[in-house]
Amino acid sequence: MDRKTQVNIDINVTKIVKYACIAGVVIVTVVFAEKAFKEFVKSPCCTRK
């Protein structure tokens, strides 16, 4: 009884790099948007009533 097992794994490095870059851009955008929003809320135009 001879059994042959074959597994083919296809790793698409281009897709991995693309999605890693997109994730990085999204994270940086969220961080800077949060900082900008905090500064906007602290600004005199928002604190004056």
TAMOHU-V252003 format. One record per pair of residues at least 12 apart in sequence whose ideal C-beta (glycine too) atoms are under 8 Angstrom apart, sorted by sequence separation. I is the first residue (numbers start at 1). J is the second residue. If there is no record, write none. Layout:
i: {I | I}
j: {J | J}
This chain:
none
